[in-house]
Amino acid sequence: MQDLKGAVAVVTGAGSGIGYALARGAQARGAKLVISDIREDALADAKAKLADGGEVLAMRGDVADAGDIEALASAAVDRFGKVNLLFNNAGVFASGVAWKTSLEEYEWVINVNQKSVIHGIRAFVPRMIAQGDPCHVTTISSGAGITVNPGFATYSMTKHAVLALTEALYLDLTAQGVGNIGVTVVMPGVIQSKIMFPEKTGPDAIQDELKSRLANPALGALEAFMRQAVDTGLPADALADLVYGAIARGDLYVLPNFTDDASQATAQGIGLGRARGENAYPRVMQALFSQLQQAPQ
Ligand SMILES: NC(=O)c1ccc[n+]([C@@H]2O[C@H](COP(=O)([O-])OP(=O)(O)OC[C@H]3O[C@@H](n4cnc5c(N)ncnc54)[C@H](O)[C@@H]3O)[C@@H](O)[C@H]2O)c1
């Protein structure tokens, strides 16, 4: 999809980070905006900042709730008559030990990261098919959608699922002869955002669990390393430019942080290991632990 002038773009999780940058990028390219977030205050701030750039409909919603996503799709069409771009962006990260993480926390991350994409596809794709004009669905998986780190049980599991579901969408659209909808899955490594603060949207019932995770030495070291990496990572606006380039070309994948040799070796080691039935993780873990030891505490 090359020309976004007059198109209607829907962005979930638009109150911060990547979602806000994607919304700004769509607007800069001439699209009308429908932005959503679970946090009213962040959504209101985003709407205020985007207000001068064009038409913006802001609607509070929880991506884990199928009803909220259906209402978002319906409101977008009511207001603008159509919807062309869906950014299934909202997501959460919190490290945890696989057997210590509560069922409530597992369910929270599954619902927000994974089921949200199911809800988005089910609510928006039928409308896009009925419209018949150029449309595009973008999902945000992660580098953790192709690799796994210790402490990443909830995150990697759900981001692997987002990658597989997006590939399934692409394949089904092709096999069913739907020619007007492009598909892109974004797999960022580290992008400047507020992703490292899950307390801001975590359910009340797991706030203590979220806070206590950093007291675990392995998780604390990992998160300290990640916070520093996110703070100095690729700016979200630069990622948005890469995403709009991919949408224009019809690329299925955007892999922004995997261009350096070490990241390539990790991703290829894990991918090839899976394909060959060889465990690449001892080598990957050794590299990770040596990075953690060098990280500022
Ligand atoms: N920042 C990175 O390094 C990075 C790397 C890989 C993938 N990602 C993915 O990028 C996406 C955007 O994250 P970000 O880095 O901009 O983080 P962020 O925390 O800055 O922004 C996420 C936004 O989503 C909103 N949100 C959270 N739960 C929600 C829910 N249930 N319903 C609606 N909105 C909700 C938050 O309020 C927030 O405004 C996520 O899917 C994340 O997993 C980020």
The ligand as a Tripos MOL2 file, in Angstrom:
@<TRIPOS>MOLECULE
LIG
   44    48     1     0     0
SMALL
NO_CHARGES

@<TRIPOS>ATOM
      1 N1         10.1190   -1.1730   22.8520 N.am      1 LIG1
      2 C1         10.7040   -2.2740   22.4340 C.2       1 LIG1
      3 O1         11.9210   -2.4300   22.5340 O.2       1 LIG1
      4 C2          9.8800   -3.3770   21.8300 C.ar      1 LIG1
      5 C3         10.5430   -4.4740   21.2780 C.ar      1 LIG1
      6 C4          9.8060   -5.4790   20.7000 C.ar      1 LIG1
      7 C5          8.4380   -5.3940   20.6310 C.ar      1 LIG1
      8 N2          7.7920   -4.3370   21.1860 N.ar      1 LIG1
      9 C6          6.3360   -4.3060   21.1050 C.3       1 LIG1
     10 O2          5.9120   -3.0430   20.6340 O.3       1 LIG1
     11 C7          4.5680   -2.8240   21.0430 C.3       1 LIG1
     12 C8          4.4460   -1.4110   21.6010 C.3       1 LIG1
     13 O3          5.1710   -1.3350   22.8170 O.3       1 LIG1
     14 P1          6.0540   -0.0830   23.2200 P.3       1 LIG1
     15 O4          7.4680   -0.5260   23.2200 O.co2     1 LIG1
     16 O5          5.6830    1.1170   22.4480 O.co2     1 LIG1
     17 O6          5.6250    0.0460   24.7650 O.3       1 LIG1
     18 P2          4.8750    1.2080   25.5730 P.3       1 LIG1
     19 O7          4.6340    0.6200   26.9080 O.co2     1 LIG1
     20 O8          5.6440    2.4750   25.4670 O.co2     1 LIG1
     21 O9          3.5000    1.3890   24.7840 O.3       1 LIG1
     22 C9          2.4860    0.4110   24.8180 C.3       1 LIG1
     23 C10         1.1330    1.1000   24.9010 C.3       1 LIG1
     24 O10         0.1310    0.0680   24.9140 O.3       1 LIG1
     25 C11        -0.8480    0.4100   25.8930 C.3       1 LIG1
     26 N3         -1.5020   -0.8050   26.3890 N.ar      1 LIG1
     27 C12        -0.9930   -1.7340   27.2310 C.ar      1 LIG1
     28 N4         -1.9190   -2.6660   27.4890 N.ar      1 LIG1
     29 C13        -3.0180   -2.3390   26.7610 C.ar      1 LIG1
     30 C14        -4.2920   -2.9290   26.6120 C.ar      1 LIG1
     31 N5         -4.6470   -4.0420   27.2760 N.pl3     1 LIG1
     32 N6         -5.1780   -2.3350   25.7740 N.ar      1 LIG1
     33 C15        -4.8460   -1.1970   25.1180 C.ar      1 LIG1
     34 N7         -3.6750   -0.5760   25.2480 N.ar      1 LIG1
     35 C16        -2.7720   -1.1580   26.0650 C.ar      1 LIG1
     36 C17        -0.0640    1.1110   26.9880 C.3       1 LIG1
     37 O11        -0.9150    1.9240   27.7960 O.3       1 LIG1
     38 C18         0.9570    1.9110   26.1880 C.3       1 LIG1
     39 O12         0.4760    3.2170   25.9050 O.3       1 LIG1
     40 C19         4.2460   -3.9300   22.0390 C.3       1 LIG1
     41 O13         3.4870   -4.9360   21.4020 O.3       1 LIG1
     42 C20         5.6080   -4.4580   22.4170 C.3       1 LIG1
     43 O14         5.5590   -5.7970   22.8610 O.3       1 LIG1
     44 C21         8.4890   -3.3230   21.7780 C.ar      1 LIG1
@<TRIPOS>BOND
     1     1     2 1
     2     2     3 2
     3     2     4 1
     4     4     5 ar
     5     4    44 ar
     6     5     6 ar
     7     6     7 ar
     8     7     8 ar
     9     8     9 1
    10     8    44 ar
    11     9    10 1
    12     9    42 1
    13    10    11 1
    14    11    12 1
    15    11    40 1
    16    12    13 1
    17    13    14 1
    18    14    15 2
    19    14    16 1
    20    14    17 1
    21    17    18 1
    22    18    19 2
    23    18    20 1
    24    18    21 1
    25    21    22 1
    26    22    23 1
    27    23    24 1
    28    23    38 1
    29    24    25 1
    30    25    26 1
    31    25    36 1
    32    26    27 ar
    33    26    35 ar
    34    27    28 ar
    35    28    29 ar
    36    29    30 ar
    37    29    35 ar
    38    30    31 1
    39    30    32 ar
    40    32    33 ar
    41    33    34 ar
    42    34    35 ar
    43    36    37 1
    44    36    38 1
    45    38    39 1
    46    40    41 1
    47    40    42 1
    48    42    43 1
@<TRIPOS>SUBSTRUCTURE
     1 LIG1         1 GROUP 0 **** ****
